[in-house]
Amino acid sequence: MSESKASNIPVSSKYTNLDEFLSTEEVPAGLIEVEYQGLPLEILNLPGESTTTIVCLHGAAEKDVRLPWFVGKGVTSDLPVNRIFLSDPSLRRSQDLNLAWYAGSRNQPDLQEALADIIRRIVRATGGYNVVFFGSSGGGYASLALSRFFPTSLALAVNPQTSISRFYPGAVERYMMHGWDMPGCDMGELPGTVAHDLVPVYAAGFSHTVALIQNAKDWFHIQNHQLPFLDAVGDAENLFMLMDRWGPDTGDGHTPPPKELLRECFEALAQCRGDWPSGLAAAGFQTETTRPDVKRRVMETAPATAG
């Protein structure tokens, strides 16, 4: 098992196990490393003396990415918020694994719960109880998964997967092989601690707020992830949606919105002090979130045809 390359970010604080970190009297700022079941949990904690906290989660890593990998520092810089960045520890298992959805591995089958415990401890230290989980694609999946543990939180998910098994087969197979040593196995064989399909999980009910940002050109994710999710929960009062077309006309459409749009979203959410519906309304989100609403937005955002 080959380990991925390491970054040159200095570690400010190390803990030998999760209990040691959770029981610490003071949570330090900077890079925190917690040994947990054979892999390090790597967290960048940047407190900002705020009642709002943004937790940033990454998607698939490119070949040249060095671990730990913290995404979102630029678009969230100078916001009046606390910021927490998480690097997915499962990527440490192999250089051939570039996406693991923060769903865990053979080392850490209860990773989602462990990360929730870590976030709770940091939030308690900063008082930033208005928590926003932000991620794109695989990180969008993680934002939907982790926000479930925080009843008053907001999941801000960009072009997210909602069921890992409905993603591209090659990526799923790599995850099963390098993350779980289970090549050729169905995800239903994973431990019950792994939430790998969020559609039935959310269909059972959720109390936190969910805001989906979806590229109307990303047909693969609309068909395989957005629509199944909305068919299950599309009429929920605590669900919001922002759909438009971004990126080049060619390709698969899996392009995030411009950083300027994301920045406007973060600024509105930082100002609303946990009143997520008002912050999302200020950022242009809509409350119409059913399958017909998706179809309408796809049509409304389509380029005009030549007459």
ABEGO torsion letter per residue (X at the ends): XBBBBBBABBBABBBABAAAAAABABBBBEBBBBBBGGBBBBBBBBBAGBABBBBBBBBBBBAABBOBBBBGAAAABGBBBBBBBBBBAAAAABAABABAGGAEBAABAAAAAAAAAAAAAAAAAAGBABBBBBBBEAAAAAAAAAAAABAABBBBBBGBBABAAABBAAAAAAAAAAAAGBBGBBAAABBAABBABAAAAAAAEBABBBBBBBBAABAAAAAAAAAAAAAAAAABAABBBBBBBBEBABEAGBBBBBAAAAAAAAAAAAAAGGBAAAAAAAAGBBABABAAAAAAAAAAABBBBBX
